[in-house]
């Protein structure tokens, strides 16, 4: 099984799509199940979590053969670097 963070974003969506096309088992992580729905419809397993939630990511990554991990940008963040550090620590 492969896990893809940021699966609704530009790069994560491409990675998840390519894995699904190769008939791989894919768990997609995003903040909204509704936004993950197009990938779910194609066979992906949804996992709704915040990228800075270490406990959730530990659960999501358990059993994975590979993980595509990225930290999505936040245009609205008041402290972008702090959010990046939190997400990196969780990953």
URNORNOR-V367883 format. One record per backbone hydrogen bond with DSSP energy under -0.5 kcal/mol. NH is the residue of the N-H (numbers start at 0). CO is the residue of the C=O. Records with the same first field share a line. If there is no record, write none. Layout:
NH=CO, CO
This chain:
1=24
2=65
3=26
4=67
6=3, 28
8=5
12=8
13=9
14=10
15=11
16=12
17=13
18=14
19=15
20=16
21=17
22=19
23=18
25=23
26=1
27=25, 44
28=3
29=46
35=31
36=32, 33
38=35
39=35
40=36
41=37
42=39
43=38
44=25
45=43
46=27
48=29, 46
52=49
53=51
56=52
57=53
58=54
59=55
60=56
61=57
63=60
64=0
65=0
67=2
68=66
69=67
71=69
76=73
82=78
83=79
84=80
85=81
86=82
87=83
88=84
89=85
90=86
